[in-house]
Amino acid sequence: MEEIQKAIRQMEAHKTEDAIETLTQYLPHADEEERFTIAELYIQWGMMDEAKMVLQELIQRYPKEQELKVMMAEIHIDLGEDDEAIELLNQFGPEDEDYLQVLVQLADLYQAQGLYEVAEQKLLTAKQVEPNSAIIDFALGELAFSNGEYSKCVPYYENAMHHQPVMGDIEVATRLAEAYAANGEFEQSLEYYQNVEEENPDVMFRYGFVAFQANRNDIAIKVWEQLIDKDPYFHSVYPHLAQAYDSEGMPQEALDMAKKGLAKDEFNKELYHLAGTLTHKQGNKDEGYRLMREAVALDPGYKEAVLFLIENFKEDADYEAIIELINQLISLGEEDPNYLWELAQAYEEEEQFDEAYEQYKQAYPSLKEDTAFLKAYGYFLIEEGRMKEGQEVFREYLAIDPADTEIEDFLARLMEQE
C-alpha cells in the first residue's frame, strides 16, 4: 500500500505523470485488494480504459463478485459502451444484493436506446421488489413523461413525492406541475407550482407561462416580475411579461417592459415587433413603424413584422412605403409570391401599371390556384385592355369556383363584346 499512498500524494501535489507512473510500475506486484484500490483510483482520475483492464482481470478471478461487475458496467456506460454494460448487468438476478440498482441502470440504458417498453418493464420489476421506492416511482414518472404519456406519469410522481419530495436537485412538485401543464390541465399545474420552494429561473418562467395560459395574468405578472428581479438577463421573460401587462389593460407598462427588454437584448426581433405594435396602438405611428422595421432588419424573413407593416401602410394609403419595403425584401432574397401580389397591388394604386403587370405575372405561377389572386389579376388585365389574358384568367378562376355567377356573367359579357 505504500506505493499506492505515494501515488495519491503525487496526484494531490499535481504531479500527474509521476502518480500514474508509480501505479503502472507497482500494478504487476499488487495483490487483489490493492488492484481493486488502483482500479478505484483510475476511475477517480478519469482513466477508464486503465480501470477496465484491471477490473477485467479481477472479474476473471472472482466471477461471483457482483461489486466488480457493477463497477465495470459503470465504466462501460462512461465510455459509451451501452451494449457491453447491458450484457453485464443482465447477469444479475433477484438473489443479488445490487439487483434493484441494476434494474434502474438497465432501464436508463434501454431508455437511451429508445427501447421504452423494455425500460419500463425493468422498472416495473424493480417496483415489485421494492413497491415504496421513491427512486423507482420517480424513474417510472420520468420515463412516461419523456415518452409524452403525461397522464400516466402523474401517479408515479405523486407516489415519489409522498415518500421523497426532492430527488437529487429536482423538486417532484415541479415535475407534477410540468406534467399537468403538458396535459393542458393548467389549474392543477398551478397548484403544484405554488408548492415549489426553489427559485430556479427556468421553473419560475414556466410557472408564469402556465399561469398566463390559464388566464391568470395576476399570477403570471407577479412571478415574472420576481424572475426579472432575480435574473434581469433572463431575456425570454420580457416579451411574455409585456403581453401579460397588455392583456390586463396596462398598455404603458407593457411598452415599458418591452423597451426594458430591448435594453438587455437589442437583437430580439419579437421584442421589436411587440414594442412596435404597442407604440403604434398608442398612436405613435412613426415610432411604431421604426421599431417594426428594426424587427425586419434583424430578420427579413420575419413575416409577422412584414405583414404588420404592409397592412398598416395600406390603411395609411402609403403605397410607396409598401413598394420600398417589398423591393428591399426581394433584394435580400425573400421569395414569397404573396409579397409579389402585394407589390403588384401597390404599383396598381400608384398607377404604375407596367410594373404592376410584371409583378402579377411573376406571382401567377405560384398563386394560380388562389381564387382571390385570380379574380384580382383578371380584373387588372381587363382594365389594362389585355382582354384575352384576362378572359383566360377568369376561365381558370371559374374552373376552381364554378359557383361564382358574377364572374361567369362578367366573362360572358366580355365575350359578347368581341
Secondary structure, DSSP 8 states (H G I E B T S, - for coil): -HHHHHHHHHHHTT-HHHHHHHHHHHGGG--HHHHHHHHHHHHHTT-HHHHHHHHHHHHHH-TT-HHHHHHHHHHHHHTT-HHHHHHHHTT--TTSTTHHHHHHHHHHHHHHTT-HHHHHHHHHHHHHH-TT-HHHHHHHHHHHHHTT-HHHHHHHHHHHHHH-SEETTEEHHHHHHHHHHHTT-HHHHHHHHTT-----HHHHHHHHHHHHHTT-HHHHHHHHHHHHHH-TT-TTHHHHHHHHHHHTT-HHHHHHHHHHHHHH-TT-HHHHHHHHHHHHHTT-HHHHHHHHHHHHHH-TT-HHHHHHHHHHHHHTT-HHHHHHHHHHHHHTT---HHHHHHHHHHHHHTT-HHHHHHHHHHHHHHHTT-HHHHHHHHHHHHHTT-HHHHHHHHHHHHHH-TT-HHHHHHHHHHHHH-
